[in-house]
């Protein structure tokens, strides 16, 4: 069990205007599965390569259980990385691929073969060890790549977009496999992804990176209920933002005075409510609104409304939406417990 | 038009060239090597030309020389090309210039290069004169014999210089297609820099290297102009012997020239087949 920590990690590429990673501080708890989440170009992959030792930081340090690994070459860090593409070595069989790292450590061939077989069984590739990588399907190749890293029992496992090259049907299977193996082995694992739903479904904790900085780090629920900023809320699908002022439990904005949950901070803020928490019927904090659009999304229906010149979005069930028509006046409610205040900037 | 006839029509120009020029030429060469030349009154094919060539006193030495030239120049060019390709894959200041200089001599014909080599490194060449002017040697005869020499150093130098960029270009294209992620993966799996090269990059480069060096070997084994210009009087490389026999004023020497050409092609073919087989088995195990 190993705690991975990044201290003031910074990396810029020659020629690029701004740094790819600006002073990143992050502690990944021992034995946790953390998703490093962010849009493409936010510095996630650079961060992974800095942890793996494939890149050298301009400043800052990577530590495992408090000891710095930044001066060590990749092969001496105990950090295994699985890339977005499986990158199996085409000149080796599947079993030889899985045994590759053990062979580099000069383990006895019989032990390498036994451990590779065992690991192949754990990723459900038993009997395919003698095949060439090209004879495996995409999903099987990805599982073999995972086995090749896990067989080394690394202190830290890095997975770069492990699901993005798979068909949707295979993703759930692979996600469950990663989750199971991570829990069985207890290896501290960081998964890079750009897909927030994937991060939520997979990880214990999410570290959201925006523009090379850590925007928020915590359990997945926090990103919906307690986002740290408007940017975080927007990344997680937030659409309702209302600037105003919090004073003695009331929020004064274009929609009038809204009752806030107890303990809400005072002063100028931006109020947010998730579109699935906004109720399309009278209740606490009632507001009258006009329906502008009703969009059927499959399992949900999105209702766009205007209230006092403010655009709001609500998500509801298709059944509930059948009674709604564009242009109709309705009373919606904003339950106080669903309201959350964000800093203005 | 059916698919078959469309394919036949599209292949026709290539087949015409292949059939009309290459196969006809090959057929005529074979016929003449068996001493079937009705114009000279030879209508009974026999193996006399082959017997004469194979039992001629210098044949084995010439064959040995040709094999030496082809093997040495291919091996040296392949090694240097690999180093050059690995270097050029990285980005460094002046990379474009180095890359340009390496590719520049692709445009120089072999024969021009050979004459240039003669001017530069022969005992009466520029380097010998510079060495004398600098007081390093007393006279031209003290300069090491690099042309018309028994080890064919001049010929090998020229082939290395000429074929190096060719192999480099093929390897570079190969490396660019491979990318660097396989090595990075190997490193995070515990391979040192050297292990990642030996166990991952080198095996991945090998098919391209084998294919490019096979082409270079076949060329260096069968071409006559460079050994003609830079080679010693004896032994002569096989292609030079064949060329001289083919130009002999005695038409009776023609079948021997043809037999030699057939032997050169045959030996080259057998060696390449063995090589391809070795490459395949290496790739499979």
Interface residues (C-beta under 8 A of the other chain):
Chain A: X49 X52 X53 X54 X73 X74 X75 X79 X80 X81 X83 X85 X87 X89 X90 X91 X100 X101 X103 X104 X105 X148 X149 X152 X158
Chain B: X181 X182 X184 X185 X186 X187 X188 X189 X190 X191 X192 X193 X195 X199 X200 X203 X204 X206 X283
